[in-house]
């Protein structure tokens, strides 16, 4: 069963793109880690997926 399925999402604030385009598919039972350098869009991704306020 697919738990999360994102297709070509991107996020922009005014002109600068802060995330994407990104596609992701996680099924039930999958384990994922989101990591990268500071200010690269990790929190923005989690907010869009609904996993973070």
mmCIF entry with sequence, helices, sheets and N, C-alpha, C, O atoms, coordinates in Angstrom:
data_MODEL
# 
_entry.id   MODEL 
# 
_entity.id                         1 
_entity.type                       polymer 
_entity.pdbx_number_of_molecules   1 
# 
_entity_poly.entity_id                      1 
_entity_poly.type                           'polypeptide(L)' 
_entity_poly.nstd_linkage                   no 
_entity_poly.nstd_monomer                   no 
_entity_poly.pdbx_seq_one_letter_code       
;(UNK)(UNK)(UNK)(UNK)(UNK)(UNK)(UNK)(UNK)(UNK)(UNK)(UNK)(UNK)(UNK)(UNK)(UNK)(UNK)
(UNK)(UNK)(UNK)(UNK)(UNK)(UNK)(UNK)(UNK)(UNK)(UNK)(UNK)(UNK)(UNK)(UNK)(UNK)(UNK)
(UNK)(UNK)(UNK)(UNK)(UNK)(UNK)(UNK)(UNK)(UNK)(UNK)(UNK)(UNK)(UNK)(UNK)(UNK)(UNK)
(UNK)(UNK)(UNK)(UNK)(UNK)
;
_entity_poly.pdbx_seq_one_letter_code_can   XXXXXXXXXXXXXXXXXXXXXXXXXXXXXXXXXXXXXXXXXXXXXXXXXXXXX 
_entity_poly.pdbx_strand_id                 A 
# 
loop_
_entity_poly_seq.entity_id 
_entity_poly_seq.num 
_entity_poly_seq.mon_id 
_entity_poly_seq.hetero 
1 1  UNK n 
1 2  UNK n 
1 3  UNK n 
1 4  UNK n 
1 5  UNK n 
1 6  UNK n 
1 7  UNK n 
1 8  UNK n 
1 9  UNK n 
1 10 UNK n 
1 11 UNK n 
1 12 UNK n 
1 13 UNK n 
1 14 UNK n 
1 15 UNK n 
1 16 UNK n 
1 17 UNK n 
1 18 UNK n 
1 19 UNK n 
1 20 UNK n 
1 21 UNK n 
1 22 UNK n 
1 23 UNK n 
1 24 UNK n 
1 25 UNK n 
1 26 UNK n 
1 27 UNK n 
1 28 UNK n 
1 29 UNK n 
1 30 UNK n 
1 31 UNK n 
1 32 UNK n 
1 33 UNK n 
1 34 UNK n 
1 35 UNK n 
1 36 UNK n 
1 37 UNK n 
1 38 UNK n 
1 39 UNK n 
1 40 UNK n 
1 41 UNK n 
1 42 UNK n 
1 43 UNK n 
1 44 UNK n 
1 45 UNK n 
1 46 UNK n 
1 47 UNK n 
1 48 UNK n 
1 49 UNK n 
1 50 UNK n 
1 51 UNK n 
1 52 UNK n 
1 53 UNK n 
# 
_struct_asym.id          A 
_struct_asym.entity_id   1 
# 
_struct_conf.conf_type_id            HELX_P 
_struct_conf.id                      HELX_P1 
_struct_conf.pdbx_PDB_helix_id       AA1 
_struct_conf.beg_label_comp_id       UNK 
_struct_conf.beg_label_asym_id       A 
_struct_conf.beg_label_seq_id        42 
_struct_conf.pdbx_beg_PDB_ins_code   ? 
_struct_conf.end_label_comp_id       UNK 
_struct_conf.end_label_asym_id       A 
_struct_conf.end_label_seq_id        49 
_struct_conf.pdbx_end_PDB_ins_code   ? 
_struct_conf.beg_auth_comp_id        UNK 
_struct_conf.beg_auth_asym_id        A 
_struct_conf.beg_auth_seq_id         42 
_struct_conf.end_auth_comp_id        UNK 
_struct_conf.end_auth_asym_id        A 
_struct_conf.end_auth_seq_id         49 
_struct_conf.pdbx_PDB_helix_class    1 
_struct_conf.details                 ? 
_struct_conf.pdbx_PDB_helix_length   8 
# 
_struct_conf_type.id          HELX_P 
_struct_conf_type.criteria    ? 
_struct_conf_type.reference   ? 
# 
_struct_sheet.id               AA1 
_struct_sheet.type             ? 
_struct_sheet.number_strands   2 
_struct_sheet.details          ? 
# 
_struct_sheet_order.sheet_id     AA1 
_struct_sheet_order.range_id_1   1 
_struct_sheet_order.range_id_2   2 
_struct_sheet_order.offset       ? 
_struct_sheet_order.sense        anti-parallel 
# 
loop_
_struct_sheet_range.sheet_id 
_struct_sheet_range.id 
_struct_sheet_range.beg_label_comp_id 
_struct_sheet_range.beg_label_asym_id 
_struct_sheet_range.beg_label_seq_id 
_struct_sheet_range.pdbx_beg_PDB_ins_code 
_struct_sheet_range.end_label_comp_id 
_struct_sheet_range.end_label_asym_id 
_struct_sheet_range.end_label_seq_id 
_struct_sheet_range.pdbx_end_PDB_ins_code 
_struct_sheet_range.beg_auth_comp_id 
_struct_sheet_range.beg_auth_asym_id 
_struct_sheet_range.beg_auth_seq_id 
_struct_sheet_range.end_auth_comp_id 
_struct_sheet_range.end_auth_asym_id 
_struct_sheet_range.end_auth_seq_id 
AA1 1 UNK A 2  ? UNK A 13 ? UNK A 2  UNK A 13 
AA1 2 UNK A 16 ? UNK A 27 ? UNK A 16 UNK A 27 
# 
loop_
_atom_site.group_PDB 
_atom_site.id 
_atom_site.type_symbol 
_atom_site.label_atom_id 
_atom_site.label_alt_id 
_atom_site.label_comp_id 
_atom_site.label_asym_id 
_atom_site.label_entity_id 
_atom_site.label_seq_id 
_atom_site.pdbx_PDB_ins_code 
_atom_site.Cartn_x 
_atom_site.Cartn_y 
_atom_site.Cartn_z 
_atom_site.occupancy 
_atom_site.B_iso_or_equiv 
_atom_site.pdbx_formal_charge 
_atom_site.auth_seq_id 
_atom_site.auth_comp_id 
_atom_site.auth_asym_id 
_atom_site.auth_atom_id 
_atom_site.pdbx_PDB_model_num 
ATOM 1   N N  . UNK A 1 1  ? 0.838  -1.172 0.000  1.00 0.00 ? 1  UNK A N  1 
ATOM 2   C CA . UNK A 1 1  ? 0.000  0.000  0.000  1.00 0.00 ? 1  UNK A CA 1 
ATOM 3   C C  . UNK A 1 1  ? 0.891  1.246  0.000  1.00 0.00 ? 1  UNK A C  1 
ATOM 4   O O  . UNK A 1 1  ? 1.851  1.321  0.767  1.00 0.00 ? 1  UNK A O  1 
ATOM 5   N N  . UNK A 1 2  ? 0.580  2.214  -0.849 1.00 0.00 ? 2  UNK A N  1 
ATOM 6   C CA . UNK A 1 2  ? 1.337  3.457  -0.918 1.00 0.00 ? 2  UNK A CA 1 
ATOM 7   C C  . UNK A 1 2  ? 0.915  4.369  0.219  1.00 0.00 ? 2  UNK A C  1 
ATOM 8   O O  . UNK A 1 2  ? -0.267 4.678  0.369  1.00 0.00 ? 2  UNK A O  1 
ATOM 9   N N  . UNK A 1 3  ? 1.890  4.805  1.029  1.00 0.00 ? 3  UNK A N  1 
ATOM 10  C CA . UNK A 1 3  ? 1.613  5.698  2.144  1.00 0.00 ? 3  UNK A CA 1 
ATOM 11  C C  . UNK A 1 3  ? 1.779  7.153  1.737  1.00 0.00 ? 3  UNK A C  1 
ATOM 12  O O  . UNK A 1 3  ? 0.969  7.997  2.120  1.00 0.00 ? 3  UNK A O  1 
ATOM 13  N N  . UNK A 1 4  ? 2.816  7.458  0.967  1.00 0.00 ? 4  UNK A N  1 
ATOM 14  C CA . UNK A 1 4  ? 3.082  8.815  0.486  1.00 0.00 ? 4  UNK A CA 1 
ATOM 15  C C  . UNK A 1 4  ? 3.494  8.722  -0.969 1.00 0.00 ? 4  UNK A C  1 
ATOM 16  O O  . UNK A 1 4  ? 4.371  7.932  -1.320 1.00 0.00 ? 4  UNK A O  1 
ATOM 17  N N  . UNK A 1 5  ? 2.864  9.528  -1.824 1.00 0.00 ? 5  UNK A N  1 
ATOM 18  C CA . UNK A 1 5  ? 3.223  9.539  -3.241 1.00 0.00 ? 5  UNK A CA 1 
ATOM 19  C C  . UNK A 1 5  ? 3.199  10.989 -3.724 1.00 0.00 ? 5  UNK A C  1 
ATOM 20  O O  . UNK A 1 5  ? 2.131  11.592 -3.835 1.00 0.00 ? 5  UNK A O  1 
ATOM 21  N N  . UNK A 1 6  ? 4.362  11.538 -4.005 1.00 0.00 ? 6  UNK A N  1 
ATOM 22  C CA . UNK A 1 6  ? 4.502  12.902 -4.505 1.00 0.00 ? 6  UNK A CA 1 
ATOM 23  C C  . UNK A 1 6  ? 5.031  12.831 -5.929 1.00 0.00 ? 6  UNK A C  1 
ATOM 24  O O  . UNK A 1 6  ? 5.929  12.039 -6.217 1.00 0.00 ? 6  UNK A O  1 
ATOM 25  N N  . UNK A 1 7  ? 4.492  13.638 -6.813 1.00 0.00 ? 7  UNK A N  1 
ATOM 26  C CA . UNK A 1 7  ? 4.941  13.652 -8.196 1.00 0.00 ? 7  UNK A CA 1 
ATOM 27  C C  . UNK A 1 7  ? 5.250  15.074 -8.627 1.00 0.00 ? 7  UNK A C  1 
ATOM 28  O O  . UNK A 1 7  ? 4.359  15.923 -8.678 1.00 0.00 ? 7  UNK A O  1 
ATOM 29  N N  . UNK A 1 8  ? 6.508  15.331 -8.936 1.00 0.00 ? 8  UNK A N  1 
ATOM 30  C CA . UNK A 1 8  ? 6.965  16.622 -9.469 1.00 0.00 ? 8  UNK A CA 1 
ATOM 31  C C  . UNK A 1 8  ? 6.480  17.821 -8.672 1.00 0.00 ? 8  UNK A C  1 
ATOM 32  O O  . UNK A 1 8  ? 5.955  18.775 -9.246 1.00 0.00 ? 8  UNK A O  1 
ATOM 33  N N  . UNK A 1 9  ? 6.651  17.782 -7.344 1.00 0.00 ? 9  UNK A N  1 
ATOM 34  C CA . UNK A 1 9  ? 6.266  18.948 -6.554 1.00 0.00 ? 9  UNK A CA 1 
ATOM 35  C C  . UNK A 1 9  ? 7.427  19.934 -6.508 1.00 0.00 ? 9  UNK A C  1 
ATOM 36  O O  . UNK A 1 9  ? 8.592  19.544 -6.587 1.00 0.00 ? 9  UNK A O  1 
ATOM 37  N N  . UNK A 1 10 ? 7.098  21.193 -6.383 1.00 0.00 ? 10 UNK A N  1 
ATOM 38  C CA . UNK A 1 10 ? 8.100  22.236 -6.180 1.00 0.00 ? 10 UNK A CA 1 
ATOM 39  C C  . UNK A 1 10 ? 7.449  23.345 -5.376 1.00 0.00 ? 10 UNK A C  1 
ATOM 40  O O  . UNK A 1 10 ? 6.231  23.520 -5.414 1.00 0.00 ? 10 UNK A O  1 
ATOM 41  N N  . UNK A 1 11 ? 8.263  24.092 -4.650 1.00 0.00 ? 11 UNK A N  1 
ATOM 42  C CA . UNK A 1 11 ? 7.784  25.186 -3.814 1.00 0.00 ? 11 UNK A CA 1 
ATOM 43  C C  . UNK A 1 11 ? 8.629  26.410 -4.103 1.00 0.00 ? 11 UNK A C  1 
ATOM 44  O O  . UNK A 1 11 ? 9.857  26.336 -4.133 1.00 0.00 ? 11 UNK A O  1 
ATOM 45  N N  . UNK A 1 12 ? 7.966  27.534 -4.315 1.00 0.00 ? 12 UNK A N  1 
ATOM 46  C CA . UNK A 1 12 ? 8.661  28.806 -4.548 1.00 0.00 ? 12 UNK A CA 1 
ATOM 47  C C  . UNK A 1 12 ? 8.029  29.878 -3.678 1.00 0.00 ? 12 UNK A C  1 
ATOM 48  O O  . UNK A 1 12 ? 6.814  29.890 -3.481 1.00 0.00 ? 12 UNK A O  1 
ATOM 49  N N  . UNK A 1 13 ? 8.840  30.765 -3.165 1.00 0.00 ? 13 UNK A N  1 
ATOM 50  C CA . UNK A 1 13 ? 8.378  31.941 -2.438 1.00 0.00 ? 13 UNK A CA 1 
ATOM 51  C C  . UNK A 1 13 ? 8.807  33.141 -3.258 1.00 0.00 ? 13 UNK A C  1 
ATOM 52  O O  . UNK A 1 13 ? 9.998  33.436 -3.358 1.00 0.00 ? 13 UNK A O  1 
ATOM 53  N N  . UNK A 1 14 ? 7.838  33.837 -3.849 1.00 0.00 ? 14 UNK A N  1 
ATOM 54  C CA . UNK A 1 14 ? 8.091  34.901 -4.812 1.00 0.00 ? 14 UNK A CA 1 
ATOM 55  C C  . UNK A 1 14 ? 8.860  34.305 -5.983 1.00 0.00 ? 14 UNK A C  1 
ATOM 56  O O  . UNK A 1 14 ? 8.281  33.551 -6.765 1.00 0.00 ? 14 UNK A O  1 
ATOM 57  N N  . UNK A 1 15 ? 10.138 34.616 -6.129 1.00 0.00 ? 15 UNK A N  1 
ATOM 58  C CA . UNK A 1 15 ? 10.900 34.112 -7.269 1.00 0.00 ? 15 UNK A CA 1 
ATOM 59  C C  . UNK A 1 15 ? 11.796 32.922 -6.930 1.00 0.00 ? 15 UNK A C  1 
ATOM 60  O O  . UNK A 1 15 ? 11.831 31.967 -7.707 1.00 0.00 ? 15 UNK A O  1 
ATOM 61  N N  . UNK A 1 16 ? 12.517 32.928 -5.819 1.00 0.00 ? 16 UNK A N  1 
ATOM 62  C CA . UNK A 1 16 ? 13.451 31.807 -5.600 1.00 0.00 ? 16 UNK A CA 1 
ATOM 63  C C  . UNK A 1 16 ? 12.738 30.489 -5.308 1.00 0.00 ? 16 UNK A C  1 
ATOM 64  O O  . UNK A 1 16 ? 11.822 30.427 -4.488 1.00 0.00 ? 16 UNK A O  1 
ATOM 65  N N  . UNK A 1 17 ? 13.177 29.443 -5.995 1.00 0.00 ? 17 UNK A N  1 
ATOM 66  C CA . UNK A 1 17 ? 12.642 28.106 -5.741 1.00 0.00 ? 17 UNK A CA 1 
ATOM 67  C C  . UNK A 1 17 ? 13.365 27.543 -4.530 1.00 0.00 ? 17 UNK A C  1 
ATOM 68  O O  . UNK A 1 17 ? 14.595 27.553 -4.471 1.00 0.00 ? 17 UNK A O  1 
ATOM 69  N N  . UNK A 1 18 ? 12.599 27.052 -3.565 1.00 0.00 ? 18 UNK A N  1 
ATOM 70  C CA . UNK A 1 18 ? 13.200 26.490 -2.361 1.00 0.00 ? 18 UNK A CA 1 
ATOM 71  C C  . UNK A 1 18 ? 13.152 24.971 -2.330 1.00 0.00 ? 18 UNK A C  1 
ATOM 72  O O  . UNK A 1 18 ? 13.805 24.339 -1.500 1.00 0.00 ? 18 UNK A O  1 
ATOM 73  N N  . UNK A 1 19 ? 12.379 24.390 -3.234 1.00 0.00 ? 19 UNK A N  1 
ATOM 74  C CA . UNK A 1 19 ? 12.277 22.935 -3.256 1.00 0.00 ? 19 UNK A CA 1 
ATOM 75  C C  . UNK A 1 19 ? 11.811 22.464 -4.621 1.00 0.00 ? 19 UNK A C  1 
ATOM 76  O O  . UNK A 1 19 ? 10.885 23.032 -5.201 1.00 0.00 ? 19 UNK A O  1 
ATOM 77  N N  . UNK A 1 20 ? 12.451 21.431 -5.126 1.00 0.00 ? 20 UNK A N  1 
ATOM 78  C CA . UNK A 1 20 ? 11.941 20.726 -6.276 1.00 0.00 ? 20 UNK A CA 1 
ATOM 79  C C  . UNK A 1 20 ? 12.573 21.071 -7.596 1.00 0.00 ? 20 UNK A C  1 
ATOM 80  O O  . UNK A 1 20 ? 13.507 21.868 -7.671 1.00 0.00 ? 20 UNK A O  1 
ATOM 81  N N  . UNK A 1 21 ? 12.061 20.473 -8.614 1.00 0.00 ? 21 UNK A N  1 
ATOM 82  C CA . UNK A 1 21 ? 10.973 19.494 -8.603 1.00 0.00 ? 21 UNK A CA 1 
ATOM 83  C C  . UNK A 1 21 ? 11.423 18.167 -7.985 1.00 0.00 ? 21 UNK A C  1 
ATOM 84  O O  . UNK A 1 21 ? 12.577 17.760 -8.122 1.00 0.00 ? 21 UNK A O  1 
ATOM 85  N N  . UNK A 1 22 ? 10.494 17.509 -7.310 1.00 0.00 ? 22 UNK A N  1 
ATOM 86  C CA . UNK A 1 22 ? 10.812 16.310 -6.544 1.00 0.00 ? 22 UNK A CA 1 
ATOM 87  C C  . UNK A 1 22 ? 9.681  15.300 -6.690 1.00 0.00 ? 22 UNK A C  1 
ATOM 88  O O  . UNK A 1 22 ? 8.503  15.657 -6.662 1.00 0.00 ? 22 UNK A O  1 
ATOM 89  N N  . UNK A 1 23 ? 10.055 14.046 -6.843 1.00 0.00 ? 23 UNK A N  1 
ATOM 90  C CA . UNK A 1 23 ? 9.084  12.951 -6.832 1.00 0.00 ? 23 UNK A CA 1 
ATOM 91  C C  . UNK A 1 23 ? 9.515  11.949 -5.775 1.00 0.00 ? 23 UNK A C  1 
ATOM 92  O O  . UNK A 1 23 ? 10.707 11.698 -5.601 1.00 0.00 ? 23 UNK A O  1 
ATOM 93  N N  . UNK A 1 24 ? 8.547  11.375 -5.071 1.00 0.00 ? 24 UNK A N  1 
ATOM 94  C CA . UNK A 1 24 ? 8.846  10.470 -3.970 1.00 0.00 ? 24 UNK A CA 1 
ATOM 95  C C  . UNK A 1 24 ? 7.694  9.496  -3.804 1.00 0.00 ? 24 UNK A C  1 
ATOM 96  O O  . UNK A 1 24 ? 6.528  9.883  -3.883 1.00 0.00 ? 24 UNK A O  1 
ATOM 97  N N  . UNK A 1 25 ? 8.020  8.240  -3.577 1.00 0.00 ? 25 UNK A N  1 
ATOM 98  C CA . UNK A 1 25 ? 6.985  7.239  -3.303 1.00 0.00 ? 25 UNK A CA 1 
ATOM 99  C C  . UNK A 1 25 ? 7.465  6.361  -2.151 1.00 0.00 ? 25 UNK A C  1 
ATOM 100 O O  . UNK A 1 25 ? 8.500  5.701  -2.241 1.00 0.00 ? 25 UNK A O  1 
ATOM 101 N N  . UNK A 1 26 ? 6.699  6.366  -1.080 1.00 0.00 ? 26 UNK A N  1 
ATOM 102 C CA . UNK A 1 26 ? 6.987  5.526  0.080  1.00 0.00 ? 26 UNK A CA 1 
ATOM 103 C C  . UNK A 1 26 ? 5.791  4.617  0.325  1.00 0.00 ? 26 UNK A C  1 
ATOM 104 O O  . UNK A 1 26 ? 4.644  5.062  0.291  1.00 0.00 ? 26 UNK A O  1 
ATOM 105 N N  . UNK A 1 27 ? 6.065  3.360  0.568  1.00 0.00 ? 27 UNK A N  1 
ATOM 106 C CA . UNK A 1 27 ? 4.990  2.422  0.863  1.00 0.00 ? 27 UNK A CA 1 
ATOM 107 C C  . UNK A 1 27 ? 4.959  2.157  2.361  1.00 0.00 ? 27 UNK A C  1 
ATOM 108 O O  . UNK A 1 27 ? 5.917  2.452  3.075  1.00 0.00 ? 27 UNK A O  1 
ATOM 109 N N  . UNK A 1 28 ? 3.867  1.606  2.820  1.00 0.00 ? 28 UNK A N  1 
ATOM 110 C CA . UNK A 1 28 ? 3.707  1.295  4.236  1.00 0.00 ? 28 UNK A CA 1 
ATOM 111 C C  . UNK A 1 28 ? 4.851  0.394  4.697  1.00 0.00 ? 28 UNK A C  1 
ATOM 112 O O  . UNK A 1 28 ? 5.143  -0.623 4.067  1.00 0.00 ? 28 UNK A O  1 
ATOM 113 N N  . UNK A 1 29 ? 5.492  0.773  5.797  1.00 0.00 ? 29 UNK A N  1 
ATOM 114 C CA . UNK A 1 29 ? 6.609  0.008  6.329  1.00 0.00 ? 29 UNK A CA 1 
ATOM 115 C C  . UNK A 1 29 ? 7.970  0.516  5.886  1.00 0.00 ? 29 UNK A C  1 
ATOM 116 O O  . UNK A 1 29 ? 8.987  0.088  6.431  1.00 0.00 ? 29 UNK A O  1 
ATOM 117 N N  . UNK A 1 30 ? 8.017  1.429  4.898  1.00 0.00 ? 30 UNK A N  1 
ATOM 118 C CA . UNK A 1 30 ? 9.290  2.019  4.470  1.00 0.00 ? 30 UNK A CA 1 
ATOM 119 C C  . UNK A 1 30 ? 9.838  2.943  5.549  1.00 0.00 ? 30 UNK A C  1 
ATOM 120 O O  . UNK A 1 30 ? 9.085  3.505  6.345  1.00 0.00 ? 30 UNK A O  1 
ATOM 121 N N  . UNK A 1 31 ? 11.142 3.089  5.564  1.00 0.00 ? 31 UNK A N  1 
ATOM 122 C CA . UNK A 1 31 ? 11.832 3.986  6.489  1.00 0.00 ? 31 UNK A CA 1 
ATOM 123 C C  . UNK A 1 31 ? 12.627 4.967  5.643  1.00 0.00 ? 31 UNK A C  1 
ATOM 124 O O  . UNK A 1 31 ? 13.389 4.555  4.768  1.00 0.00 ? 31 UNK A O  1 
ATOM 125 N N  . UNK A 1 32 ? 12.459 6.252  5.893  1.00 0.00 ? 32 UNK A N  1 
ATOM 126 C CA . UNK A 1 32 ? 13.158 7.271  5.106  1.00 0.00 ? 32 UNK A CA 1 
ATOM 127 C C  . UNK A 1 32 ? 13.808 8.282  6.038  1.00 0.00 ? 32 UNK A C  1 
ATOM 128 O O  . UNK A 1 32 ? 13.281 8.593  7.107  1.00 0.00 ? 32 UNK A O  1 
ATOM 129 N N  . UNK A 1 33 ? 14.952 8.786  5.619  1.00 0.00 ? 33 UNK A N  1 
ATOM 130 C CA . UNK A 1 33 ? 15.667 9.830  6.347  1.00 0.00 ? 33 UNK A CA 1 
ATOM 131 C C  . UNK A 1 33 ? 15.839 11.010 5.398  1.00 0.00 ? 33 UNK A C  1 
ATOM 132 O O  . UNK A 1 33 ? 16.208 10.838 4.237  1.00 0.00 ? 33 UNK A O  1 
ATOM 133 N N  . UNK A 1 34 ? 15.566 12.213 5.907  1.00 0.00 ? 34 UNK A N  1 
ATOM 134 C CA . UNK A 1 34 ? 15.732 13.429 5.117  1.00 0.00 ? 34 UNK A CA 1 
ATOM 135 C C  . UNK A 1 34 ? 16.894 14.199 5.716  1.00 0.00 ? 34 UNK A C  1 
ATOM 136 O O  . UNK A 1 34 ? 16.818 14.665 6.853  1.00 0.00 ? 34 UNK A O  1 
ATOM 137 N N  . UNK A 1 35 ? 17.976 14.333 4.947  1.00 0.00 ? 35 UNK A N  1 
ATOM 138 C CA . UNK A 1 35 ? 19.120 15.088 5.445  1.00 0.00 ? 35 UNK A CA 1 
ATOM 139 C C  . UNK A 1 35 ? 19.835 15.764 4.293  1.00 0.00 ? 35 UNK A C  1 
ATOM 140 O O  . UNK A 1 35 ? 19.837 15.260 3.170  1.00 0.00 ? 35 UNK A O  1 
ATOM 141 N N  . UNK A 1 36 ? 20.439 16.900 4.573  1.00 0.00 ? 36 UNK A N  1 
ATOM 142 C CA . UNK A 1 36 ? 21.235 17.670 3.624  1.00 0.00 ? 36 UNK A CA 1 
ATOM 143 C C  . UNK A 1 36 ? 21.756 18.884 4.372  1.00 0.00 ? 36 UNK A C  1 
ATOM 144 O O  . UNK A 1 36 ? 21.586 19.000 5.586  1.00 0.00 ? 36 UNK A O  1 
ATOM 145 N N  . UNK A 1 37 ? 22.384 19.772 3.651  1.00 0.00 ? 37 UNK A N  1 
ATOM 146 C CA . UNK A 1 37 ? 22.941 20.972 4.276  1.00 0.00 ? 37 UNK A CA 1 
ATOM 147 C C  . UNK A 1 37 ? 21.821 21.901 4.736  1.00 0.00 ? 37 UNK A C  1 
ATOM 148 O O  . UNK A 1 37 ? 20.658 21.709 4.384  1.00 0.00 ? 37 UNK A O  1 
ATOM 149 N N  . UNK A 1 38 ? 22.180 22.887 5.509  1.00 0.00 ? 38 UNK A N  1 
ATOM 150 C CA . UNK A 1 38 ? 21.226 23.865 6.018  1.00 0.00 ? 38 UNK A CA 1 
ATOM 151 C C  . UNK A 1 38 ? 20.589 24.668 4.884  1.00 0.00 ? 38 UNK A C  1 
ATOM 152 O O  . UNK A 1 38 ? 21.238 24.961 3.879  1.00 0.00 ? 38 UNK A O  1 
ATOM 153 N N  . UNK A 1 39 ? 19.331 25.016 5.051  1.00 0.00 ? 39 UNK A N  1 
ATOM 154 C CA . UNK A 1 39 ? 18.582 25.859 4.107  1.00 0.00 ? 39 UNK A CA 1 
ATOM 155 C C  . UNK A 1 39 ? 18.435 25.257 2.709  1.00 0.00 ? 39 UNK A C  1 
ATOM 156 O O  . UNK A 1 39 ? 18.525 25.974 1.712  1.00 0.00 ? 39 UNK A O  1 
ATOM 157 N N  . UNK A 1 40 ? 18.213 23.959 2.636  1.00 0.00 ? 40 UNK A N  1 
ATOM 158 C CA . UNK A 1 40 ? 18.040 23.348 1.317  1.00 0.00 ? 40 UNK A CA 1 
ATOM 159 C C  . UNK A 1 40 ? 16.623 22.861 1.065  1.00 0.00 ? 40 UNK A C  1 
ATOM 160 O O  . UNK A 1 40 ? 16.351 22.327 -0.010 1.00 0.00 ? 40 UNK A O  1 
ATOM 161 N N  . UNK A 1 41 ? 15.690 23.028 2.034  1.00 0.00 ? 41 UNK A N  1 
ATOM 162 C CA . UNK A 1 41 ? 14.298 22.684 1.806  1.00 0.00 ? 41 UNK A CA 1 
ATOM 163 C C  . UNK A 1 41 ? 13.779 21.469 2.563  1.00 0.00 ? 41 UNK A C  1 
ATOM 164 O O  . UNK A 1 41 ? 12.681 20.994 2.274  1.00 0.00 ? 41 UNK A O  1 
ATOM 165 N N  . UNK A 1 42 ? 14.540 20.954 3.523  1.00 0.00 ? 42 UNK A N  1 
ATOM 166 C CA . UNK A 1 42 ? 14.100 19.769 4.270  1.00 0.00 ? 42 UNK A CA 1 
ATOM 167 C C  . UNK A 1 42 ? 12.786 20.030 5.014  1.00 0.00 ? 42 UNK A C  1 
ATOM 168 O O  . UNK A 1 42 ? 11.837 19.256 4.890  1.00 0.00 ? 42 UNK A O  1 
ATOM 169 N N  . UNK A 1 43 ? 12.735 21.102 5.773  1.00 0.00 ? 43 UNK A N  1 
ATOM 170 C CA . UNK A 1 43 ? 11.526 21.431 6.542  1.00 0.00 ? 43 UNK A CA 1 
ATOM 171 C C  . UNK A 1 43 ? 10.365 21.753 5.613  1.00 0.00 ? 43 UNK A C  1 
ATOM 172 O O  . UNK A 1 43 ? 9.227  21.384 5.901  1.00 0.00 ? 43 UNK A O  1 
ATOM 173 N N  . UNK A 1 44 ? 10.630 22.427 4.518  1.00 0.00 ? 44 UNK A N  1 
ATOM 174 C CA . UNK A 1 44 ? 9.594  22.739 3.541  1.00 0.00 ? 44 UNK A CA 1 
ATOM 175 C C  . UNK A 1 44 ? 8.995  21.450 2.984  1.00 0.00 ? 44 UNK A C  1 
ATOM 176 O O  . UNK A 1 44 ? 7.777  21.350 2.838  1.00 0.00 ? 44 UNK A O  1 
ATOM 177 N N  . UNK A 1 45 ? 9.827  20.472 2.674  1.00 0.00 ? 45 UNK A N  1 
ATOM 178 C CA . UNK A 1 45 ? 9.336  19.184 2.181  1.00 0.00 ? 45 UNK A CA 1 
ATOM 179 C C  . UNK A 1 45 ? 8.438  18.519 3.219  1.00 0.00 ? 45 UNK A C  1 
ATOM 180 O O  . UNK A 1 45 ? 7.344  18.064 2.886  1.00 0.00 ? 45 UNK A O  1 
ATOM 181 N N  . UNK A 1 46 ? 8.883  18.456 4.462  1.00 0.00 ? 46 UNK A N  1 
ATOM 182 C CA . UNK A 1 46 ? 8.098  17.796 5.502  1.00 0.00 ? 46 UNK A CA 1 
ATOM 183 C C  . UNK A 1 46 ? 6.786  18.529 5.762  1.00 0.00 ? 46 UNK A C  1 
ATOM 184 O O  . UNK A 1 46 ? 5.772  17.893 6.046  1.00 0.00 ? 46 UNK A O  1 
ATOM 185 N N  . UNK A 1 47 ? 6.791  19.848 5.670  1.00 0.00 ? 47 UNK A N  1 
ATOM 186 C CA . UNK A 1 47 ? 5.548  20.609 5.823  1.00 0.00 ? 47 UNK A CA 1 
ATOM 187 C C  . UNK A 1 47 ? 4.575  20.293 4.698  1.00 0.00 ? 47 UNK A C  1 
ATOM 188 O O  . UNK A 1 47 ? 3.381  20.136 4.952  1.00 0.00 ? 47 UNK A O  1 
ATOM 189 N N  . UNK A 1 48 ? 5.050  20.197 3.467  1.00 0.00 ? 48 UNK A N  1 
ATOM 190 C CA . UNK A 1 48 ? 4.185  19.898 2.327  1.00 0.00 ? 48 UNK A CA 1 
ATOM 191 C C  . UNK A 1 48 ? 3.599  18.506 2.403  1.00 0.00 ? 48 UNK A C  1 
ATOM 192 O O  . UNK A 1 48 ? 2.462  18.283 1.986  1.00 0.00 ? 48 UNK A O  1 
ATOM 193 N N  . UNK A 1 49 ? 4.364  17.569 2.931  1.00 0.00 ? 49 UNK A N  1 
ATOM 194 C CA . UNK A 1 49 ? 3.881  16.193 3.055  1.00 0.00 ? 49 UNK A CA 1 
ATOM 195 C C  . UNK A 1 49 ? 2.897  16.085 4.226  1.00 0.00 ? 49 UNK A C  1 
ATOM 196 O O  . UNK A 1 49 ? 2.071  15.173 4.267  1.00 0.00 ? 49 UNK A O  1 
ATOM 197 N N  . UNK A 1 50 ? 2.991  17.020 5.173  1.00 0.00 ? 50 UNK A N  1 
ATOM 198 C CA . UNK A 1 50 ? 2.079  17.024 6.307  1.00 0.00 ? 50 UNK A CA 1 
ATOM 199 C C  . UNK A 1 50 ? 2.645  16.348 7.534  1.00 0.00 ? 50 UNK A C  1 
ATOM 200 O O  . UNK A 1 50 ? 1.900  15.980 8.442  1.00 0.00 ? 50 UNK A O  1 
ATOM 201 N N  . UNK A 1 51 ? 3.958  16.178 7.572  1.00 0.00 ? 51 UNK A N  1 
ATOM 202 C CA . UNK A 1 51 ? 4.595  15.509 8.701  1.00 0.00 ? 51 UNK A CA 1 
ATOM 203 C C  . UNK A 1 51 ? 5.187  16.476 9.717  1.00 0.00 ? 51 UNK A C  1 
ATOM 204 O O  . UNK A 1 51 ? 5.789  16.042 10.699 1.00 0.00 ? 51 UNK A O  1 
ATOM 205 N N  . UNK A 1 52 ? 5.027  17.768 9.501  1.00 0.00 ? 52 UNK A N  1 
ATOM 206 C CA . UNK A 1 52 ? 5.612  18.748 10.407 1.00 0.00 ? 52 UNK A CA 1 
ATOM 207 C C  . UNK A 1 52 ? 4.771  20.017 10.367 1.00 0.00 ? 52 UNK A C  1 
ATOM 208 O O  . UNK A 1 52 ? 4.264  20.392 9.310  1.00 0.00 ? 52 UNK A O  1 
ATOM 209 N N  . UNK A 1 53 ? 4.618  20.679 11.510 1.00 0.00 ? 53 UNK A N  1 
ATOM 210 C CA . UNK A 1 53 ? 3.888  21.963 11.565 1.00 0.00 ? 53 UNK A CA 1 
ATOM 211 C C  . UNK A 1 53 ? 4.771  23.106 11.178 1.00 0.00 ? 53 UNK A C  1 
ATOM 212 O O  . UNK A 1 53 ? 4.327  24.254 11.167 1.00 0.00 ? 53 UNK A O  1 
# 
